Amino acid sequence: MPADPSILISEACERHGSSPEALLQVLREIQEVQHCISAEAAQQVAAALGQPLGRVLGVAGFYAFLSTTPAGRYRVLFSDNITDRMLGNMDLLAALCEKLWVERGRVSEDGLVSVDTTSCTGLCDQGPAILVNGWAIPNVTGDRLGLIAELILAKVPVENWPPELMAVQDNIRRRDILLNHGLAPGDALRSAMGRDCEPGSPVEAAANERSWREGIPSGALCAPMATLEEIKRSNLRGRGGAGFTTGLKWEACRNATGPDRYVVCNADEGEPGTFKDRVLLSRHADLVFEGMTVAAHAIGARKGFLYLRGEYRFLLAPLNAVLARRRSENLLGLSILGQAGFDFDIEIHLGAGAYVCGEESALIESLEGKRGIPRNRPPYPVTHGYLQRPTVVNNVETFCAAALIAKHGGDWYRGIGTEKSAGTKLLSVSGDCARPGIYEYPFGTPVCQILADCGAENTQAVQISGPSGVCIAADEFDRRIAFEDLPTAGAFTVFDHSRDMFEVARNYTHFFAHESCGFCTPCRVGTAMLRNTMDKIASGHGTPCDLREIERLDKVLQMSAHCGLGHTACNPTLDTVKRFRPAYERRLKSLEFEPAFDLDGALARARQMTGRDDAGAHLSTEVSE
Ligand code: SF4
């Protein structure tokens, strides 16, 4: 890495093609080396990429892993999902701050280190977890933290830390058709390319008509259209949460007008409690890339992107190695598998710590080097996606399933699962269970079976699909994982009876307030109000009136928030109030109204400065029973 910052910046810009879309990737690289985006660096980047300085600073200020002020040469971030809390992350954070003589959220005086929290890092099956300069470290214990502190004080570069500190396990506990796929690289693609239309079928007629319209040899479009037909027949629905029918999405993109089409894999899983994509990318990267290439073949795309969440930085080099191998095997690149005109390649873009980028239009904005703010829809990405061109965006697991369907056919896939939910679902199981990890089940599997398999005992509640999903109690454990009952993006977080469900919900409200992108006022203000109300209840100042206010807040957010984050922000609170009301009631005052402002608490600093803590220095805190 060049010592001269200006050389570093110009090299980074050139490496990424000096295009405006490279902005986030360039800023990430500068942050990694210089630990902040200085004013000079921002100006140089703006000039090199031909962008206004305000846009560069806007992007630098938007993403959590970028900073415009020095963040410490070692930036330690503790994952702060509820499962990390349950495993004692806050005590470990305090212990590390003490060892390093640094205050949480501040940079040490010598600029060496800063310690703070971040949202879920996708390592809930092996928490508590931390990121150090973006590198993930699972299973943090007091001993491991001691070693980490020594390495930091000795100024050992993170890249040279003992590999065993960084070892992330896959923890695959149950396999089904996907995790047991047995396909060799290229198998699914060869099947897709070799598929033919049934003579005289509507698919053949449509392919011939299109071939004629586009001036290409008759029948040359048969294979892509036949594959598309199999995807439609399979009834595959997107695995990212929304559950849109994949075949229809691909078809709409294929039929959209325009010279270029794009395939985007959304590997920005940020829902607290979800980590299945991490395992698919680490164990089955070929299948992910194969599914993307099948999609490219079906819709006629020449370029694809894998948008990898910043927390999975450690997967970047292995994934690039898989891409390089696939290019050498002619599974990517020009004339794939010898078919003239079938050109497709994939690039990896690394995110920088913004949960909202999991929303597909925000992800596209981020891919274009902008702040990850969800777009107005319509138009939808299938017609106006990346660079306003037709774009298919699918989840990692969806592309894996598409590769299986390309190989085995739609009827085979549709025969697994339930009538409305074809195939299998990967679950990221964590929390109070003996065997956290990845479980693959056919759709329709009841919650109680999953609990038994993962060794959960005395279970009080399960949070399905993370904080934006649904929290169910024991009397609902016969419900099934399926779009028609309990849809899920994959998170399955278990809480036993020792857990306080109010604190679970409070943690999630902090998550939403932290991750709100701030674009629309109802969400920006509403998530903060929700968090403050839960904090007010936690401090013993809540009343039944606050619970009614949360219901009203939910209605406002449902009506006026711009994207799903705002729409779902109240879910964890409403669900837990409904199912675990005593956890709230024992904290509530029996008053109709209690101000959120704690006057006595506000005097704490004055008491500290005057050295007084006698009764006269306090306002009355008596609580009526
Ligand atoms: S709802 Fe929240 S996250 Fe979504 S755009 Fe508005 S402010 Fe951003």
Residues whose N, C-alpha, C, O or C-beta is under 5 A from the ligand:
A	BS01	SF4	V356 P374 E515 S516 C517 G518 F519 C520 C523 R524 A561 H562 C563 L565 G566
